[in-house]
Amino acid sequence: MRIPASIGAFFVAAILLSGAACAQDQEKVATAKPGDMRLFISNGLREPFKTVRAEAEKLIGRPFTVEYGASRGMQTQIEAGQAFDIAILTPDVIADMASKGKVVPGSSTDLAHVPVAIGVRGLSKIDIGTPAALKAALLGARKVGFSAIGASRPTVDNTFSKLGVGDVLKDKIVGTPPTHDTTPMPPEGQYDIVINLVSEILPLTGGWSYAGNVPKELQVPVTMSAGIGTQGDAVAARKLITFLQGPAIEAGLKSNNMSR
């Protein structure tokens, strides 16, 4: 069963609030300095890219202004006319932007695959290794969070539908997965669960832990793809994409449980 639209609308507001938590380390493409290379990058590739950013800037010979966020959220900025050099988002967004003249046709390049995972707060161990085990964990949770417009959303919808828990969880859905969490741990047995891309689960703090990936049979594959902006520096963009296809970022992908 698909999550009702009313709940999805609630989560859009929650995403804006959660984004404010990491505003201090967030750059904005709209405020890039002249000469900066402007990059929109999905949160799904944020951690791996951070490991190679300095090397990439040295290779390109220009400083970067990098804005991270949900693919659909950044699509709104692009459609509004924001110029950029590279966008690393989900393939559907890149294709949509190409059809609208915002991304160079044929420039889409797959860079990495990222599974959807489960984060838990308040328990050191939780069994989610099978669909049945995940269903039991979700039904036993006090709160369940996910992102309404993030790349993990199709897996969330598919999981809730196949497990038949969408209606049951309506009252347990409380907010979007945090990026920086310092709230008190819930009472024992009343743990929270978040569902998000594994590369967004692993960096969580504040008592969160990575419980594992959503079982394969429930996953909707997520790919991070690069597209070149039609108003950007195509030469520099292609050079950076080639770099990101190479071995430099492999360690960052592996440490975030991502693959090519």
N, C-alpha and C positions, 0 to 999 in steps of 0.2 A: 504494500500500500504506500503510495506516495505521500510525503509529508504535506499537510494542507497548506495552501498559499498564505493563509493568515499567519502561520508560524514562520514561514519563510520571510514574510515582511518584518516580523519581529526581529529576526536574525540580521537583516540588513542594518537595522538600527544598532544592534549589538556589535556588529563588526566595526562600525564607526567609533564606538566607545572603546573597544579593545585596541583599535589602531592608535588611539591617543596614548596608550600605555607605552608605546615604543617611539613616540614622536621625537624624542631627544636624539635618537640615532637614525632618523629617517630623513633622507634627502628628497628634494622635489625637482623633477625635471624642469618644471616651469620656472625655477629660479636658477637654472644652470648659468654659469659664467660664460662669456664669449670664449670660444676655443675648447670648452669642455665637450667630451663625448657624452651624449645623453642616452641613458639606458633605462628602459622599463623592464623589470625582472620579477617574475612570479615569486612569491614567498617560497614556493616549492624548490627553487634553485638558489635561494638566498645563502644558505650556509656553505654549500660547495663553492659558490662564486666568491664568497668572502675570502676563501683560502688562496685564491689565485689573482685577486684583484690587483695587488701591487705589481705582480709580474706582468699582468696584462696591460696595465697603464704604462709600464716601462717599454713594453713591446710596441704599443701603438704610438707612444711619445706624446700623449695628451692625458690630462687628468679626466676622470670620469665623474659625472653626476649620476648616481644610481638610485632609482626609486623602486622600492619593493612593495608588493601588494598582491591582491587577488587579481587574476587575469581579467575578469569581467569588470572589476572596478577600474583598472587602468585603461580598458577599452573605452570607457566613457570619456576619459581625458583625450584619448587619441581621436575619437569621433568629433570631439569639440574643437579639434584643430591643433592640438599640442604637437609640435614637431619633435622628432626623436631620431636617433641613429639606429638603434637596435631595440627590439622588443623580444623578450624571451618569455613566452606565455604558452598557453595550451594551444594545440594545433587548430582547434575550431575557431578560436579567437583570431589567430594569425590568418587563417583562411578568410574569415569574415572581413578582416581589415584589408586584405588584398583585394577582395571584391569591391571594396569601397574606395580604392585608390590610396589607402594609407600605408600599405606595405607593398614593396616591390614584388610583382607577380613572379612566382617560381623561386623566390629566395628562401622559402621556408626550409629550415634544416633541423631535424630532430637531434637533440643533444643528450637527453637522459630520460629514463623511465623511473617513476617514483610510486611506490605502493602506498596505500592508505593504511594507517595504523591506529592503534588504541593507546591512549594515555590514561593513566590512573593516578588519582591522588588519595592517599590515606591507607593504601594497602601495598605491601611489598610484592605480593604474588596474586595473580588472578589468571584463571584459565580461560583463554579465548581461542584455543587451538582448533576448535571445530565450530561449525555453525550452531550446534546445540549448546556448546559451552558459552559462546558469545551471547546467545539469546538469554541464557540464564544470568549472565553477568549484567546485561542491559536491564533486564527485569528486576534485578536485585539492587541496581544503582539508585541512589537518591537523586542524582542529577546527571543529565546527559547533554553534552554540548557538541555542536558542529557548526561549520560555516555555511551560510545560506548561498553565497555566490562563489565559494572557493572551488578549486579543482577536485576536491574530495566529495563534493555534494552528490554526483551520480552514484558513487559507491555507497554513500549514506542512504540514499533513496532505495537503491537495489537491496541493500542489507535489510532495511526495515521492511521492505515489501516481501522478500523471500522468507524472512523470519516471522512475518505476520505480527510485528510489534508496534507498528506505526501509531495506531489508536491508543494503545496502552501507554506509550511513552509521551503522549502529548503534554501531560501535566508534569513530566520530569524534565522537559527541555527548558533550560534556563539561560543559556547564553552561548556565545561563540568561544571556541578554544582560546585560552589566553596565550599571549606571547611572553608576558612577564607576570608571574603570579606570586603574591605575598600574603594572600588571605589565609586565615587559620585553617589547619587541617580539620576536616569534618570528624564527628564522633566515629569511633571504631564501628565498622560495619555499614556506615552510611557514606561510602566513598563516592567520588565523582568520576565520571568517564567522559573523555573527549575523543572525538573521531576526527582525524585530520591526516594530511600527508605526513609520512614518517619523518621527513626532513624538517617538519614544523613541530613534531612531537618530541624528538630527541633533545632539542635545546631547552625545553621547558624547565623552569626552576620552581621553587616554592612548594616542594613536596610532591611534584609530579614525577612519574616514572613511565618509561616505555614498557607496555605490557606485551607488545608483539603486533604483527600485522593482522589486518582483517583476513580471515580465511580466503584462499585463492578463489574458491568458487563463488564468492560474493563480491570480489573486486571488479571494478570497472577501470580498465587500464588508463593511467595518466601519463602523458608525455609532456616534456618541456621542449618547445620548439622555438628557434630563433627566426625572426623576420626582419628585413631591412626596411627602415622608414623611407618613404618616397621623398621626404624633405631633408634627409640626412646625408652623411658622408658615406657613400656606398663602398668606397675603397677601404676605408678604415673599418667599416662594419664587416666586410668580408674577411678581412685580416683577423679580426677578433673572433669571428665565428670559427675560422680554421683553427685558431689557437684553442678554442673551447672544445673542438673535436679531437684534440690531441691528448697526450698523456698527462699534462700538467694538472688537470682537474680530477684525474682518476682517484687519487687518495681522498679528496673531498667528497666525491660521490660515494665511494666505498664506506667511509666513516658515517655517512648518512643513510646507509642501506639502500642506495640508489644504484641503478645499472644503466648501461648503454642501450 
